[in-house]
């Protein structure tokens, strides 16, 4: 959360703006890829012990003071709702998506647009050349392309690239 002294809108206004942008993107995704099952949900951050519960309580209070709606749930209420061993929980607005269905829909759109999709194809290097890239496959084969998109589970330390690829880290559970 940016402090009000940063010159921008307050935290609640920024959160409303963020939610508005995500809602707009979600509507577009739902329209273009209905199988992705993107929908708004209430996320619970569950504290398994009293120390984390105190931290969640502090976070709920700080968010409330900034005008951001959260919900603090005591442990007995959490346990009766989801049968999780919990000391407390913090409820936040979030979004849920079915990632495999969305990936399949995106892949189908990519192929329909003329892209070539190679799955489960070990790549050892991506090298820029004058008019595109050369993709070196582990089997010693090489592909030439105008551009490539590399999707990896992040556990590919052997992939050589001339520079750190532009990318977005997405953390999941």
Secondary structure, DSSP 4 states (H G I P E B T S, - for coil): ---GGGSS--HHHHHHHHHHHHHHHHHHHHHH-GGG--EEEEEEEEESSHHHHHHHHHHHHHHHHTT---EEEEHHHHHHHH----SEEEEEEEEE--HHHHHHHHHHHHHHTT-----S--EEEEEEETTEEEEEETTS-EEEES-------S--TT-EESSPPP-------
